Amino acid sequence: MRDSDGRVIVDTMPEISKDAAPLAGDAGELPLTVVRPDVTPRGCIVLLHRARVFSPELLDFMQALADERWLIVAPDLHSRGPGSDEAALFAEAARVNADATFAWITDVGIRMDMVGLLGFDEAGTAAMWVGTTRPVGAVVSVAAPGIVESLRPVVPPLVDLVRSLRAPWLGLYGTDDPNTPGGEVEQLSESASKSDAPTLVVSYEGLEHRPDEPPVVHSGVDPDEDPREAAIVDARRRIFDWFDSNLR
């Protein structure tokens, strides 16, 4: 393809591929989905997720992060059998999966202080949980539940967990999310302010602040003037800025 002056335009879309991280002992390998930037990555973002298939919106978001020169690595947390979300995200296997992923990342030459964690919903809770025990550079949780009551027996409530963070943490919430009531998010924000690590909790009106989900189309509303669209844009900006500021 050429531009109007006849110069060749090089397609530099990020590359999506499959890889695998060796698991400890004789447990085999952990499949990874990897999105590589078209230049040397400046760091890595690990996406923890419950999805067995990536939505187009989540893939677009991963590619957008790769466009900012991040290597994106998404471990297949369900690869060792059907299992429950508890087993995939919170059992001892979850820590084994995390350590295998981190070992793979360091083997490609990226330091742990240049590794960020990103999780949505229960995977956002898992991202904070891992961020309290592993030396990552930054953590982002979107709509993470289990704020005042433990989501799983092995995981403390987030109001307690946030005080044990070893890395800067950003939490994004929607005011209409029944899984994360506004009063609980306020308690989390108060508890986060007492953490030794830098923290920030941001709430958005409604629910539409999710870069991993398709936007809701509202008839008769100009997308450029829709506050819901503005929330999605702002949430994306905060996620990008959080990693940009803390992975250095």
C-alpha positions as CSV (number, residue, x, y, z in Angstrom):
1,M,0.0,0.0,0.0
2,R,1.2,3.5,-0.8
3,D,0.3,7.0,0.5
4,S,-0.7,9.9,-1.7
5,D,3.0,10.8,-2.3
6,G,3.7,7.2,-3.5
7,R,5.6,6.2,-0.4
8,V,5.2,2.6,0.8
9,I,3.1,2.3,4.0
10,V,4.3,-0.6,6.2
11,D,1.7,-2.6,8.0
12,T,2.9,-2.7,11.6
13,M,0.0,-4.4,13.3
14,P,0.9,-6.3,16.5
15,E,1.5,-10.0,16.0
16,I,-0.8,-12.5,17.9
17,S,0.6,-15.9,18.4
18,K,0.5,-19.0,20.7
19,D,3.3,-20.1,23.0
20,A,3.7,-22.2,26.1
21,A,5.4,-21.8,29.5
22,P,6.9,-24.9,31.2
23,L,5.1,-25.8,34.5
24,A,7.0,-26.9,37.5
25,G,7.8,-30.6,37.8
26,D,6.1,-32.9,35.4
27,A,2.9,-30.8,35.0
28,G,3.5,-30.1,31.4
29,E,3.1,-26.6,29.8
30,L,0.8,-23.7,30.2
31,P,-0.6,-22.4,26.9
32,L,-0.1,-18.6,26.4
33,T,-1.7,-16.2,23.9
34,V,1.0,-13.6,23.1
35,V,0.5,-10.2,21.4
36,R,3.9,-8.9,20.4
37,P,4.5,-5.3,19.4
38,D,6.3,-4.6,16.2
39,V,9.3,-3.2,18.1
40,T,11.4,-4.3,21.1
41,P,8.9,-4.3,24.0
42,R,9.6,-1.9,26.9
43,G,7.8,-4.3,29.3
44,C,5.1,-6.8,29.6
45,I,1.4,-6.9,30.7
46,V,-0.1,-10.2,31.9
47,L,-3.8,-10.5,31.2
48,L,-5.6,-12.7,33.7
49,H,-9.0,-13.7,32.4
50,R,-11.8,-16.2,32.8
51,A,-12.7,-16.3,29.1
52,R,-11.9,-19.4,27.1
53,V,-12.3,-17.4,23.9
54,F,-11.3,-13.7,23.6
55,S,-14.0,-11.3,22.5
56,P,-13.2,-9.0,19.5
57,E,-13.2,-6.1,22.0
58,L,-10.7,-7.7,24.3
59,L,-8.4,-8.6,21.4
60,D,-8.6,-5.0,20.1
61,F,-7.7,-3.8,23.6
62,M,-4.8,-6.1,23.8
63,Q,-3.6,-4.9,20.4
64,A,-4.0,-1.3,21.5
65,L,-1.7,-2.0,24.5
66,A,0.8,-3.7,22.2
67,D,0.7,-0.6,20.0
68,E,2.2,1.2,23.1
69,R,5.1,-1.2,23.0
70,W,4.0,-3.6,25.7
71,L,4.3,-7.4,25.2
72,I,0.9,-8.9,26.1
73,V,0.8,-12.4,27.6
74,A,-2.5,-14.1,28.5
75,P,-2.1,-17.5,30.1
76,D,-4.8,-20.1,29.5
77,L,-5.9,-20.7,33.0
78,H,-8.3,-23.4,32.1
79,S,-5.8,-25.5,30.2
80,R,-5.5,-28.3,32.8
81,G,-9.1,-29.5,32.6
82,P,-12.6,-28.0,32.8
83,G,-12.2,-27.0,36.5
84,S,-14.0,-24.1,38.2
85,D,-13.1,-20.4,38.1
86,E,-12.0,-20.9,41.7
87,A,-9.4,-23.5,40.6
88,A,-8.3,-21.5,37.6
89,L,-7.9,-18.2,39.5
90,F,-7.5,-18.9,43.2
91,A,-6.3,-22.4,44.0
92,E,-2.6,-23.3,44.3
93,A,-2.6,-24.1,40.6
94,A,-3.2,-20.3,40.0
95,R,0.1,-19.5,41.7
96,V,1.8,-22.2,39.8
97,N,0.4,-20.8,36.5
98,A,1.5,-17.2,37.5
99,D,5.0,-18.3,38.3
100,A,5.3,-20.2,35.0
101,T,4.1,-17.2,33.2
102,F,6.6,-14.9,35.0
103,A,9.4,-17.3,34.3
104,W,8.6,-17.3,30.6
105,I,8.6,-13.5,30.6
106,T,11.9,-13.2,32.4
107,D,13.4,-15.7,30.0
108,V,12.6,-13.4,27.1
109,G,14.6,-10.6,28.9
110,I,11.9,-8.6,30.7
111,R,12.5,-7.8,34.4
112,M,9.7,-8.4,36.9
113,D,9.6,-4.7,37.8
114,M,8.5,-4.1,34.2
115,V,5.7,-6.6,34.4
116,G,2.1,-5.4,35.0
117,L,-1.0,-7.5,35.8
118,L,-4.5,-6.7,34.4
119,G,-7.7,-8.5,35.3
120,F,-11.4,-8.1,34.8
121,D,-14.2,-9.2,37.2
122,E,-13.0,-12.2,39.4
123,A,-9.7,-12.2,37.4
124,G,-9.3,-8.6,38.7
125,T,-9.5,-9.9,42.2
126,A,-7.0,-12.6,41.3
127,A,-4.7,-9.9,39.9
128,M,-4.7,-8.1,43.2
129,W,-4.1,-11.3,45.1
130,V,-1.1,-12.2,43.0
131,G,0.1,-8.6,43.3
132,T,0.4,-9.1,47.1
133,T,2.8,-12.0,46.8
134,R,4.8,-11.5,43.7
135,P,7.2,-8.7,42.8
136,V,5.3,-7.2,39.8
137,G,5.6,-3.6,38.8
138,A,1.9,-2.6,38.7
139,V,-1.6,-4.0,38.9
140,V,-5.0,-3.0,37.4
141,S,-8.3,-4.6,38.5
142,V,-11.6,-3.8,36.6
143,A,-14.8,-4.5,38.4
144,A,-13.1,-6.8,40.9
145,P,-15.7,-8.3,43.4
146,G,-15.1,-9.7,46.9
147,I,-14.6,-6.3,48.5
148,V,-15.9,-6.7,52.0
149,E,-16.7,-10.4,52.0
150,S,-14.2,-12.9,50.8
151,L,-14.8,-14.1,47.3
152,R,-13.0,-17.4,47.9
153,P,-11.8,-19.1,51.1
154,V,-8.1,-18.6,50.2
155,V,-8.5,-14.9,49.3
156,P,-9.1,-12.2,51.9
157,P,-11.6,-9.4,51.2
158,L,-10.1,-6.7,49.0
159,V,-10.4,-4.2,51.9
160,D,-7.9,-6.3,53.7
161,L,-5.9,-7.5,50.7
162,V,-5.2,-4.0,49.4
163,R,-3.1,-3.2,52.5
164,S,-0.7,-6.0,51.6
165,L,0.0,-4.9,48.0
166,R,3.6,-4.8,46.9
167,A,2.9,-2.9,43.7
168,P,0.9,0.2,42.7
169,W,-2.8,-0.8,42.2
170,L,-5.6,0.8,40.2
171,G,-9.2,-0.3,40.7
172,L,-12.0,0.7,38.2
173,Y,-15.6,0.3,39.1
174,G,-19.1,1.0,37.8
175,T,-21.7,2.5,40.2
176,D,-24.5,0.2,38.9
177,D,-22.6,-3.0,39.3
178,P,-24.5,-5.3,41.7
179,N,-21.4,-7.3,42.4
180,T,-19.5,-4.3,43.7
181,P,-22.0,-2.0,45.5
182,G,-21.1,1.7,45.8
183,G,-20.8,1.6,49.6
184,E,-18.3,-1.2,49.4
185,V,-16.3,0.5,46.8
186,E,-16.1,3.6,49.1
187,Q,-14.8,1.3,51.9
188,L,-12.2,-0.1,49.5
189,S,-11.1,3.4,48.6
190,E,-10.7,4.3,52.2
191,S,-8.7,1.1,52.9
192,A,-6.6,1.6,49.8
193,S,-5.6,5.0,51.1
194,K,-3.8,3.3,54.0
195,S,-1.8,0.9,51.8
196,D,2.0,1.3,51.6
197,A,1.8,1.0,47.8
198,P,0.4,3.7,45.6
199,T,-3.3,3.1,45.0
200,L,-6.3,4.7,43.1
201,V,-9.9,3.7,43.1
202,V,-12.1,5.3,40.4
203,S,-15.9,4.9,40.0
204,Y,-17.9,5.5,36.8
205,E,-21.6,6.2,36.4
206,G,-23.4,3.1,35.2
207,L,-21.4,0.1,33.9
208,E,-19.9,1.2,30.6
209,H,-16.3,1.6,31.4
210,R,-15.2,-1.8,30.1
211,P,-12.6,-2.0,27.3
212,D,-13.2,-5.8,27.2
213,E,-16.9,-5.6,26.4
214,P,-18.8,-4.2,23.4
215,P,-20.2,-0.7,23.9
216,V,-24.0,-0.4,24.1
217,V,-25.5,1.5,21.2
218,H,-28.0,4.1,22.2
219,S,-30.3,5.3,19.5
220,G,-30.4,9.0,18.8
221,V,-27.2,9.7,20.9
222,D,-24.1,11.1,19.2
223,P,-21.3,8.7,20.2
224,D,-19.0,11.7,20.5
225,E,-21.3,13.3,23.1
226,D,-22.3,10.1,24.9
227,P,-21.0,10.1,28.5
228,R,-21.0,6.3,28.4
229,E,-18.5,6.4,25.6
230,A,-16.5,9.0,27.4
231,A,-16.3,6.7,30.4
232,I,-14.8,3.9,28.3
233,V,-12.3,6.3,26.8
234,D,-11.3,7.6,30.2
235,A,-11.0,4.1,31.7
236,R,-8.7,3.0,28.8
237,R,-6.6,6.1,29.3
238,R,-6.3,5.4,33.1
239,I,-5.2,1.8,32.4
240,F,-2.6,3.0,29.8
241,D,-1.4,5.8,32.1
242,W,-1.1,3.5,35.1
243,F,1.2,1.1,33.4
244,D,3.0,4.0,31.7
245,S,3.7,5.7,35.0
246,N,4.6,2.7,37.1
247,L,6.5,0.3,34.8
248,R,9.7,2.2,34.5
